[in-house]
């Protein structure tokens, strides 16, 4: 984020008032973020957007989420990016297809949430690695298409590629051979339709397969 960039205006939506308060405290401690409002998960999303004028919404679905709430579709109409906190991957595909730009687990730490919000501010799709495999068949409408779903191991290798690790370091990190890493990299390039590691990372970001 540029040093002179204004603070990111975030609206928190959550049914649980304790969750709203906790997220507000967490975000206020993140540089470059300011919480402009907190609303109940059952509230009218468009009214909240009109009142608080946020740049981005952080939507906590709670611990029993199994489907995308109707408010997500309304937020899509308002063209406000939404990062959603999920308890697990049960509702991940449903929420993704409803228009969320970011998906994180509810146990994500402050740094992960702050980084995801700033990435979403730039229009980047952000998905927790634990959820990426679930979404490999459900990309954004305007994203490049996967020729075949990535395996969980390929998602791990892809995340390490995004971190700039060479094959030898990836092999060491995953406790596999360098030959196996090369095999996975070639498979990733083929499935994503990329000609290079860099292009694969760019396309994977558009697909929401990796967390920046």
C-alpha positions as CSV (number, residue, x, y, z in Angstrom):
1,X,0.0,0.0,0.0
2,X,1.4,3.4,-0.9
3,X,2.6,5.4,2.1
4,X,0.2,8.3,1.2
5,X,-2.8,6.1,0.6
6,X,-5.9,7.0,2.7
7,X,-7.1,4.6,5.4
8,X,-9.3,1.7,4.1
9,X,-12.9,2.3,5.3
10,X,-14.3,-1.0,6.5
11,X,-17.9,-1.9,7.4
12,X,-18.2,-5.0,9.7
13,X,-21.2,-7.2,9.3
14,X,-21.8,-10.1,11.8
15,X,-24.8,-11.5,13.6
16,X,-22.8,-12.0,16.8
17,X,-22.3,-8.6,18.6
18,X,-19.2,-10.0,20.3
19,X,-17.7,-11.0,17.0
20,X,-18.4,-7.5,15.6
21,X,-16.7,-5.9,18.6
22,X,-13.8,-8.2,18.4
23,X,-13.2,-7.6,14.7
24,X,-13.5,-3.9,15.3
25,X,-10.7,-4.0,17.9
26,X,-8.6,-6.2,15.7
27,X,-8.9,-3.9,12.6
28,X,-8.3,-0.7,14.5
29,X,-4.9,-2.2,15.4
30,X,-4.1,-2.7,11.8
31,X,-2.3,0.2,10.1
32,X,-4.3,1.6,7.1
33,X,-7.7,0.4,8.3
34,X,-10.5,2.3,9.9
35,X,-13.8,0.8,11.0
36,X,-16.7,3.0,9.9
37,X,-19.5,0.9,11.2
38,X,-20.7,-2.4,12.7
39,X,-24.1,-3.9,11.7
40,X,-26.0,-7.0,12.5
41,X,-25.9,-9.8,9.9
42,X,-29.7,-9.6,9.5
43,X,-29.6,-5.9,8.7
44,X,-30.4,-4.4,5.3
45,X,-27.0,-4.4,3.6
46,X,-27.8,-1.6,1.1
47,X,-29.0,0.7,3.9
48,X,-25.8,0.0,5.7
49,X,-23.7,0.9,2.6
50,X,-25.6,4.1,2.2
51,X,-25.2,5.1,5.8
52,X,-21.5,4.2,6.3
53,X,-20.1,4.6,2.8
54,X,-17.4,1.9,3.2
55,X,-14.8,0.9,0.6
56,X,-15.0,-2.7,1.7
57,X,-17.1,-5.0,3.8
58,X,-15.8,-7.7,6.3
59,X,-18.7,-10.2,6.7
60,X,-18.4,-12.7,9.5
61,X,-20.8,-15.6,8.9
62,X,-20.4,-17.1,12.3
63,X,-19.8,-20.8,13.3
64,X,-22.8,-22.4,11.7
65,X,-22.7,-21.1,8.1
66,X,-23.8,-23.6,5.5
67,X,-25.0,-21.2,2.7
68,X,-24.4,-17.7,1.5
69,X,-26.7,-15.1,3.2
70,X,-28.9,-13.1,0.8
71,X,-27.1,-9.9,1.9
72,X,-24.1,-10.9,-0.2
73,X,-26.1,-10.6,-3.4
74,X,-27.2,-7.1,-2.3
75,X,-23.6,-6.1,-1.6
76,X,-22.7,-7.2,-5.1
77,X,-25.3,-4.9,-6.5
78,X,-23.7,-2.0,-4.5
79,X,-20.3,-3.0,-6.1
80,X,-18.6,-3.0,-2.7
81,X,-15.9,-5.7,-2.3
82,X,-16.7,-8.2,0.4
83,X,-14.2,-10.4,2.4
84,X,-16.1,-13.2,4.2
85,X,-15.0,-15.1,7.3
86,X,-16.1,-18.7,7.2
87,X,-16.0,-21.4,9.9
88,X,-15.0,-24.1,7.4
89,X,-15.3,-24.9,3.7
90,X,-19.0,-26.0,3.8
91,X,-20.3,-22.8,2.4
92,X,-17.2,-21.7,0.6
93,X,-18.4,-22.4,-3.0
94,X,-21.8,-20.9,-2.3
95,X,-20.3,-17.7,-0.8
96,X,-17.8,-17.5,-3.7
97,X,-20.4,-17.7,-6.3
98,X,-22.5,-15.2,-4.5
99,X,-19.8,-12.6,-5.3
100,X,-17.4,-12.5,-2.3
101,X,-14.0,-11.3,-3.4
102,X,-12.2,-12.8,-0.4
103,X,-12.6,-15.9,1.7
104,X,-10.8,-16.5,5.0
105,X,-11.3,-18.8,7.9
106,X,-12.7,-17.3,11.1
107,X,-9.6,-18.3,13.0
108,X,-7.4,-16.1,10.7
109,X,-5.1,-13.8,12.6
110,X,-5.0,-10.0,12.5
111,X,-2.2,-9.9,9.9
112,X,-4.0,-12.3,7.5
113,X,-7.2,-10.4,7.7
114,X,-5.5,-7.0,7.3
115,X,-3.5,-8.3,4.3
116,X,-6.7,-9.8,2.7
117,X,-8.6,-6.5,3.1
118,X,-5.8,-4.5,1.5
119,X,-5.5,-7.0,-1.4
120,X,-9.3,-6.9,-2.0
121,X,-9.0,-3.1,-2.0
122,X,-6.8,-3.5,-5.1
123,X,-9.4,-5.8,-6.7
124,X,-7.5,-9.0,-6.1
125,X,-9.3,-12.2,-5.2
126,X,-8.0,-13.6,-1.9
127,X,-8.7,-17.1,-0.6
128,X,-7.2,-18.9,2.4
129,X,-5.1,-21.9,1.2
130,X,-7.3,-24.2,3.3
131,X,-10.3,-23.2,1.1
132,X,-8.6,-23.0,-2.3
133,X,-9.0,-26.6,-3.2
134,X,-12.8,-26.4,-2.6
135,X,-13.0,-23.5,-5.0
136,X,-10.8,-24.8,-7.8
137,X,-14.0,-25.6,-9.8
138,X,-15.7,-22.3,-9.1
139,X,-13.7,-19.3,-10.3
140,X,-14.9,-15.8,-10.7
141,X,-17.0,-15.2,-13.8
142,X,-14.3,-13.1,-15.5
143,X,-11.3,-15.2,-14.3
144,X,-9.3,-17.6,-16.4
145,X,-10.7,-21.1,-16.3
146,X,-8.9,-24.1,-14.9
147,X,-8.6,-27.0,-17.4
148,X,-8.7,-29.4,-14.5
149,X,-9.0,-29.0,-10.7
150,X,-5.7,-28.7,-8.7
151,X,-4.9,-31.3,-6.2
152,X,-4.3,-30.3,-2.5
153,X,-0.6,-30.8,-3.0
154,X,-0.6,-28.7,-6.2
155,X,-2.3,-25.9,-4.2
156,X,0.5,-26.1,-1.6
157,X,3.2,-25.9,-4.3
158,X,1.4,-23.0,-6.0
159,X,1.3,-21.1,-2.8
160,X,5.0,-21.6,-2.3
161,X,5.6,-20.5,-5.9
162,X,3.8,-17.3,-5.1
163,X,6.2,-16.8,-2.2
164,X,9.0,-16.9,-4.7
165,X,10.6,-20.2,-3.6
166,X,12.7,-22.2,-6.0
167,X,12.0,-25.9,-6.6
168,X,14.8,-26.9,-4.1
169,X,13.3,-24.8,-1.3
170,X,9.8,-26.1,-2.1
171,X,11.0,-29.7,-1.9
172,X,12.6,-29.0,1.4
173,X,9.5,-27.3,2.8
174,X,7.1,-30.1,1.7
175,X,9.6,-32.9,2.4
176,X,9.4,-34.2,-1.1
177,X,11.9,-34.7,-3.9
178,X,12.9,-31.9,-6.3
179,X,11.8,-34.2,-9.1
180,X,8.3,-34.4,-7.6
181,X,8.2,-30.6,-7.3
182,X,9.0,-30.2,-11.0
183,X,6.3,-32.7,-11.8
184,X,3.8,-30.7,-9.7
185,X,4.9,-27.4,-11.3
186,X,4.5,-28.7,-14.8
187,X,1.0,-30.0,-13.9
188,X,0.0,-26.6,-12.4
189,X,1.2,-24.8,-15.5
190,X,-0.8,-27.2,-17.7
191,X,-4.0,-26.9,-15.6
192,X,-3.9,-23.2,-15.3
193,X,-2.8,-22.7,-18.9
194,X,0.3,-20.7,-18.1
195,X,3.7,-20.6,-19.9
196,X,5.7,-19.6,-16.8
197,X,5.8,-19.7,-13.1
198,X,5.1,-16.0,-12.9
199,X,2.1,-16.3,-15.3
200,X,0.8,-19.2,-13.2
201,X,0.9,-17.0,-10.0
202,X,-0.9,-14.2,-11.7
203,X,-3.6,-16.4,-13.1
204,X,-3.9,-18.2,-9.8
205,X,-4.5,-14.9,-8.1
206,X,-7.2,-14.1,-10.5
207,X,-8.8,-17.5,-9.9
208,X,-8.6,-16.9,-6.1
209,X,-6.5,-20.1,-5.6
210,X,-3.8,-18.5,-3.5
211,X,-3.5,-16.1,-0.6
212,X,-1.2,-13.1,-1.2
